[in-house]
Amino acid sequence: MDMGIAGRKALVCGASAGLGLACAQALAAEGVELVIVARTEAPLREAAAALTANARAPVHWVAADVATEVGRARIFAAHPSFDIVITNAGGPPPGDFRQWERETWIAALDANMLAPIAIIRQLVDGMMERGFGRIVNITSSAVKAPVDGLGLSTGARCGLTGFVAGLARSTVARGVTINNILPGTFDTARLAGNFAAQAKREGKDVQAVREARIAKHPARRLGRPEEFGAACAFLCSAHAGYINGQSLLLDGGSFNSVF
């Protein structure tokens, strides 16, 4: 299917690896001009080079922390407008809420709620003026199925979800949709790190931890990043203009619910 977005320009955050990179790859395959962003320059350069080798449109990169005003300003100074935006930031560490001070909460909110809102604020009016925009926030399946110990991430991402639910209804008539994708267990380096940390805590073999997680999953496998990227590309497509204000759960059926 031709997504109808060739020649559009996209900002993809957290795009040096994992699900952010998968989204960038899917958009590049559709002929979208990319600006990929991550905090660390070396892996970002490598990702840009790999994308460029197979892209049908230019690929730019900006090393910046989107959770900071300085980082966002660096991006927008070089690239002031976009047709497509994928917000994405790693979640804060797990823990016991009794140990979290106010500064810990503020850091989580800055990264996983306030930064996406600031990006949307910067770009959404221009999108509406031009009559086309696609904003996709990568959040977490924990928004629908909270996990004990992930309160920082869940709290911040739920705040973003609630904000988007209201804003999206005011933008869609001008051609701008805003949606969230809630990933479950995808086979990324981040998930591998989580398995390793769990194995260390529990004194188990990493492979045993991985296999135990898969055995509990209805699909009996982890999600593939390219599956996530394809779903994201469709939400960004010209065909998805009537999908708006939604939180799409991509977890292989792990969340057991009718709705």
N, C-alpha and C positions, 0 to 999 in steps of 0.2 A: 504494500500500500504506500502510495506517495503521501507523505504527511502534510504536504502543502506549505512547508516552512523554509524551503531553500531560500537563501539570501537573507533570512532573518538574523538577528544578532542576539546571542545569549550570554548571560553571566552565570557561571556555574561555580558555586563555592565548595570548598573542601574537595577539590577535583584532582588532587595528585594521586589518589588511590581510592580503593573501595567503591562504595555506591556512587559517590560524586563523580569519580572517573568513569564509571559505567554509564552514567547519564550523559557525560560529555561525549563519550564514544558513540552513543546512539544518536545524539544530535548532530555530531560531525558527519555521520553516515547519511544524514538527511540534507546535507549542504548548508548547515547553519554555521555562521561565523561565530567563533567561540572566544570568550575571555575567561580563562580558568584561573582560579584563585586558591591559594593555600598559604599557610604560614611559613613553610620551610622551602627555600628556593631550589635546592638540588633536586629533590624528587618532583617538584613542580616543573622544572626545566625538562626532566626526563619524560614526564607525562605529555608535555607540550610537543616534544620532538616525536614521540610515538603517535600522537594524534595527527600531527602534521603529515606524517608519512602516508596516512590513509584518508585525509580529509579532502572534501570538495570545496572548502572555503577557508579563509585565513584562521589561524589559531594564535591567540595572544595569551600572555600570562602576566599576572601581577602577584608578586609575593606580598601578602598582607594578611593581617589578622582582622577578619570582618567583625569581630566582637568589640573592636575599638573604633573610636571616631577617626583616629589617625589612619587606620587601615582602610576604612571605607572611603575616606577622602582621597587616598592614593588611587583607589580604583576609579572613582568618578572623575578625578582630574584627567585621567588618561582616556576614559570611556564614559561620557556623560549620559548616554541613553542606551536602552536595551528593549528588545521586543519580548524576550524570554528571560526569566530569572529562576534559578534553582538555589534556594537557600539551604545550607547544610553546615552543621558544626558538630564536632564530637561531643558526646554527652559528658557531664561531670562525673567524678568517681562515685562509686557506691559507698554506703556507710550508714551509720546510725544517726538519725536526725538529732539526737540528743547532743551530738558532738559538733553540729554545724552552727557556727556563729553567723551573725548577720552578713559579714563580708563573704562568707561561703555562698550564701543564698544569692547575694548580689552578683557574684561572678557567674553563677549558673543562669540567672535571669538575663544577664548581659549577653551571654553566648547563645542561649537557646530560645529566648523570647524577644528581648529588646533589639538585638542586632537584626534579626529578620524584619521586624517592624520598621526599623530605621531604613533598611534597604528598600522596603516597599514604599515608605513615605517619600523617599528620594525619586522613585521611578514611576510610580503608578499614575500620576497626573499626565506625564508625557505619553504613557501608553494609551490612556483614554483619549487624549487629544489626537493621536494618530489612528485610533480606532481598532487597535489590536494589542493584546498583551496576554502573556501566560506566566503566572507565578506559581511555582510548586515548592512547597516547604517539605524537606525530608525531616520527619520527626521520629517517632518510635511506636512500635506496637504497644508499648507500655501506656500510651495514652488511653487505649481501650482496655487493656488488661494489666493493671499496675503490678509491679514486681517489688516485693519487700526489699528495701535497701536502696532503691533507685528513686527516692523521693525528690532529690534535687532535679534530676532529669525530667521526671514525670510532672512535677509541679510547674516547671518552666514551660515545658512543651504543651501542657494543657492550657496554660495561659495564652500561648500563641494560637492554639486551636480555637479558643473562644473568641479571640480578637478577629481572626480570619473569618469566622462564621458570620460575624456582623458586617465586616468591611466588604466581603465578596458580593453581598446583595446590592451594594451601591455602585459597583464597577461593571457588572456584567452587561448592562444595557449599552455601555460604551465599548464593548468588545474585549473586555479584560476579565479573565477568569483567575480565581485564586483557589488552589486546592492543596491538600496535604497528602503525602504518601507516608504510611506507617509501616516500616519494614519490620519483619520478624527476623528469624535466624538466617542470614545470608552468609555464604562462604567467603568471608573477607579476612584480611589480616587482623582487623580489630576483633572479630569473633574468635580467631585463633588465639589472640592474646588473652581474651576472657577465659577460654578453655584452659590455657596454661596457668592463669592465676587461680582458677578453681581447683585445678589438679594440685597445685602447690599447697593451697589451704587445706585440702582434704587428704593429702598424702597419697594421691592416686596417679596413675599413668595418664598422660594427656590424651592419648588415643582412646583410652577407656572412657574418659569423660566425654569426648566427642561422640563416641558410639552410643553412649547412654542417652545423650540428648537426642540423637537421630532416632533412636528406638522409640522414643516417646512421641515423635512427630507423626501426624497422620500421613504425610507424604513420604516418610521414611528417608528423607534426604534434606540437605540444606538448600536454600534458595541459591540460584546462580546470579551473580551480579548483572549479567547481560539481560536476564529476565526483568530485573528491576529497571535497568536503563530503557528497555523497550516500553515498559509501562509509562515511565516518565515522559518519553518522547511522544507517546500518544496523547497524554494530557496536555502537552505543549503544541499539539498539532492544530491545523485548521479545522479538523473534524471534531474537536472536543469543545467547541464553543458553548455547548449546552450542559457541560459538566462543570459545576461551579459550587464553591463552598463545601466541598466534600472532603472527607478523610478516608482515603482508600487504603484498606488494610491488605498488605502483601505478606502473608505468612503461611501460605500453603494449607490454610484451614486449621491452623493451630488454635486460634481463638474459637471456642465452641459456643456458637450462638446462632440463632435464626437471623438476627439483624446485625 
